[in-house]
């Protein structure tokens, strides 16, 4: 299956949404026969003040209805209920949402204590997520 990097109209490859302590970058991959797979890389802290940055990135990712959005949380240093609420909201709006790691122990604990560790489709890392999503 062929995968190519490339922006779809209305979505920026390596688009950036920033705050003082949060950066969300985005990229597109076109998978032949399936369409666009979008990936958001989250680095820093998501809390009540910075969750709108993540929400904006997810809303922009959802705008063109890709077949899947992968949210790479390997760079997430801190998350709270705002993180979870933003991801839950995105899961309802997107055809498919995959959370990729590896997650820090603090972020993994957030998912476990909230009871949401089985709520999301997950992958141990972005490479595995891409392989799983593009397998024939």
N, C-alpha and C positions, 0 to 999 in steps of 0.2 A: 504494500500500500504506500503510495507516494505522499510525503508530507513536505510542504513548502512553507517557508516563512513569507508573510506578506500581509499588508494591511487591507482590510475590507473597507469599503466606503463608510465613512462616519466613525471609524475606530482607528486609533493611532497605535502603530507598533511602537513599543517602548514609550507609550504615553505615560505621563507622570502626574500624580496627584500628591501634593506635599502638605505637610504640617510641620511644626517645629520638631516633633518626635515621631512622625510616621511618614513613610514613603510607600506608595503603592505604584508599581510599574506594571505595564501590561504589554502583552505580545499576542499575535495571532499566528496560528498555523492552519493551513488549508489541507485537509485530508481528502484525497480523491474519493469520490463516491459518498462522502459524508458531510462535507461542508467545513465550517470554521470551528476550530477548537481554540478557545481563548484561555490565556493563562494570566492570572494576576499574582504578582510576587509582593508579599507584604513584609515590610521590615520596620521594626521599631515597636511602638506601643499603641494599642487600640483601647481607648477608654471613652468616657462620655464626651470628652472634648475632641477627640480625634476620629471617633467612629464615622462622622459625616464624610471624612476623606475616603475611608473604605467604602462607605455606602455609595458615594459618587462614582468610584471606580467600578463597583458591581453594577450600578444602574447603567453606566456607559457600556459595560460589557454585555449586558442583557438587551440593549437597545436593538441590535440587529438579529436577535434570536439565534445565537450560535447553537450547535448541537450539544456542546458541553462547555462549562467554565470550570477550570481548575484553579483553586485558590491555594497558592504555595505559602504555607504558614511557617516554613522553616526559619525565616528571619524574624518571626514575631517574638519579641522579648517579653511583652506583657500583654495580657488580655483580661477583660472582665465581662460582666453581663452585657455590656454594650457590644462587645465583639460577638458574643453568641447571638444576641438579638439581630444584629446586622446580617450574620450568616443565615439565620433562620428565615429572615425576611427574603433574602436572596434565593434561598432554596425554593421558596414558594413561587417566585417569579421566573425562575429559569427552568428550561427543559431538563437539565441535569447539572449538578454541582458536585465537584469532587474536592475534598480537602486533602492536600498533600503535605507531607512533612519532610524530614523528620521534625516532630514537634519537641519543643523543650519540655522538660519535666513539669514546669509550671503550667504551660499551655495544655499539656496532656491531662494534668490534674483538673484544670478548669472544665474540660469536656467530661471527665469522669465524674466529678462531684456534681455536675449539673444533670447527669444522667443522659447526656447527649452524645456520648462516645459511640453509640451505635446508631444514632439518628442520621448521620451524614455518611455518604460513601467516602471512603478514605483510601489513601495510597501511602506507602512508606516514604516515597519521594516522587519528584516530578517525572523522572525518567520512567519509573514503574507506571505512574498514572498514564503517561502518553502511550506506553506499550500496551497497556490494558485497553485504552480507549481506541486504539487504532488497529488492534488485532482483527484479522478477518473473521 
